Amino acid sequence: MKPMRPVRIIILAGVWLGGLSACSSALLNAPVSKTADGWVVTLKQLKEGPDEYVGEVATMRPGKDERYIWAVLTVRNEAAEEQTFSYDACTLGGQEIGPVVVDRNEELPSPADREEAFGNGQERTRKLVYRYPEDQRPTRLKCGTIVLPIPPRR
């Protein structure tokens, strides 16, 4: 009889992924989208945790009395000409805190440029990680003139 190694691996992977999802909490139940200045910005997901970002070179953790808030953001250029978008302009309010990480939103961490040029109709999704006070809840995500409200928990 052969050992059931693949089944064990699948079970272990499921337990590990379940543990990761248990470390995060959704702050947004449905995507929020706004348009201004030739941009369409959609906040697809906003969640607390996990409080660790494992990058290519080092592992980052928030400071004392802070946590990480993760945002999945899609940006599309609807202007007729090429435009440059700065993710540093996307601040989490009411603290107006900029992202500590801009990631390509892939399975493995892959840092993205903090500023990118977009051609007409071009769209990209990025994962932004914010360091945020533990005892506060963000009320909005502001990217330049675009303000995406984050509704309070019910």
Wavefront OBJ file of the C-alpha trace (Angstrom):
o trace
v 0.000 0.000 0.000
v 1.362 3.426 -0.988
v 1.449 6.244 1.551
v -1.096 9.030 1.058
v 1.465 11.844 0.890
v -0.423 14.073 -1.634
v -3.522 13.976 0.587
v -1.462 14.986 3.625
v 0.053 17.888 1.705
v -3.391 19.080 0.619
v -4.689 18.869 4.191
v -1.660 20.739 5.559
v -2.003 23.426 2.880
v -5.685 23.842 3.767
v -4.908 24.187 7.468
v -2.175 26.737 6.700
v -4.427 28.798 4.404
v -7.254 28.611 6.924
v -4.887 29.937 9.573
v -3.937 32.875 7.360
v -7.538 33.806 6.667
v -8.282 33.600 10.384
v -5.632 36.300 10.882
v -7.523 38.811 8.754
v -10.839 40.583 8.992
v -12.748 42.265 6.141
v -13.347 46.009 6.466
v -15.198 46.288 3.144
v -18.045 44.013 2.046
v -18.459 45.207 -1.560
v -16.176 47.033 -4.038
v -16.314 50.836 -4.141
v -15.484 52.708 -7.347
v -15.115 56.377 -8.313
v -14.052 58.313 -11.417
v -12.164 61.627 -11.658
v -9.470 63.270 -13.776
v -9.527 60.461 -16.355
v -9.036 57.716 -13.752
v -11.345 54.986 -12.494
v -10.209 53.700 -9.110
v -11.889 50.674 -7.539
v -11.237 49.517 -4.002
v -11.962 45.798 -4.369
v -10.946 44.606 -0.927
v -9.889 46.083 2.396
v -8.936 43.902 5.341
v -7.058 43.929 8.616
v -4.035 41.643 8.696
v -2.087 39.575 8.470
v 0.416 41.688 10.393
v 3.381 40.507 8.388
v 4.591 41.156 4.852
v 7.164 38.682 3.617
v 9.054 40.431 0.829
v 11.858 39.379 -1.461
v 14.564 40.613 0.903
v 13.016 40.932 4.364
v 9.916 40.402 6.459
v 8.137 43.562 7.569
v 5.878 43.961 10.604
v 3.945 46.956 11.915
v 5.205 48.909 14.916
v 3.919 48.797 18.464
v 0.175 49.582 18.712
v -0.162 49.283 14.910
v -1.564 46.717 12.493
v -1.414 46.195 8.746
v -4.407 47.042 6.598
v -4.355 45.502 3.125
v -6.114 47.138 0.171
v -6.640 45.610 -3.260
v -6.965 48.479 -5.721
v -7.689 48.487 -9.457
v -6.729 51.585 -11.426
v -7.787 52.281 -15.036
v -6.845 55.191 -17.277
v -9.843 56.474 -19.206
v -8.110 59.584 -20.547
v -7.269 59.792 -24.251
v -3.555 60.123 -23.493
v -1.045 58.336 -21.280
v -1.120 59.336 -17.596
v 1.052 58.530 -14.590
v -0.532 57.248 -11.389
v 1.196 57.483 -7.990
v 0.192 54.902 -5.386
v 1.841 57.098 -2.742
v -1.062 59.514 -3.330
v -3.444 56.798 -2.045
v -3.750 57.589 1.636
v -5.819 55.810 4.230
v -7.925 58.257 6.247
v -8.666 59.737 8.688
v -4.914 59.363 9.387
v -3.921 60.139 5.747
v -1.267 57.419 5.873
v 0.480 56.336 2.664
v 1.258 52.708 1.792
v 4.402 51.029 3.131
v 4.189 48.388 0.374
v 2.896 48.429 -3.203
v 2.700 44.855 -4.487
v 1.681 43.329 -7.821
v -1.138 41.365 -6.137
v 0.180 37.976 -7.174
v 0.420 34.781 -5.157
v 4.044 35.495 -4.256
v 5.188 38.919 -3.031
v 6.392 40.995 -5.948
v 6.947 44.717 -5.326
v 5.532 47.088 -7.931
v 6.677 50.582 -8.837
v 5.161 53.239 -6.623
v 4.371 55.278 -9.740
v 3.293 53.795 -13.081
v 2.423 55.105 -16.553
v -0.911 53.922 -17.973
v -1.927 54.092 -21.635
v -5.519 54.794 -22.649
v -7.762 52.008 -21.342
v -4.918 50.298 -19.494
v -5.810 48.794 -16.106
v -3.751 47.297 -13.262
v -4.548 45.762 -9.904
v -2.184 46.341 -6.994
v -2.079 45.340 -3.336
v -1.284 48.240 -0.998
v -0.257 47.582 2.597
v -0.730 50.296 5.209
v 0.577 50.598 8.758
v -2.419 51.813 10.799
v -3.147 52.443 14.515
v -4.680 49.389 16.224
v -7.375 51.380 18.013
v -8.681 53.203 14.903
v -10.667 52.273 11.826
v -10.085 53.950 8.445
v -12.992 55.975 7.067
v -11.817 56.441 3.469
v -9.138 55.723 0.902
v -8.128 58.870 -0.963
v -6.162 58.737 -4.237
v -5.558 62.317 -5.330
v -9.012 63.825 -5.857
v -10.793 60.460 -5.702
v -12.244 59.632 -2.288
v -13.544 56.105 -1.708
v -15.626 55.876 1.487
v -15.215 52.906 3.797
v -18.590 52.269 5.414
v -18.699 51.631 9.175
v -19.219 48.095 10.407
v -22.789 47.108 11.056
l 1 2 3 4 5 6 7 8 9 10 11 12 13 14 15 16 17 18 19 20 21 22 23 24 25 26 27 28 29 30 31 32 33 34 35 36 37 38 39 40 41 42 43 44 45 46 47 48 49 50 51 52 53 54 55 56 57 58 59 60 61 62 63 64 65 66 67 68 69 70 71 72 73 74 75 76 77 78 79 80 81 82 83 84 85 86 87 88 89 90 91 92 93 94 95 96 97 98 99 100 101 102 103 104 105 106 107 108 109 110 111 112 113 114 115 116 117 118 119 120 121 122 123 124 125 126 127 128 129 130 131 132 133 134 135 136 137 138 139 140 141 142 143 144 145 146 147 148 149 150 151 152 153 154
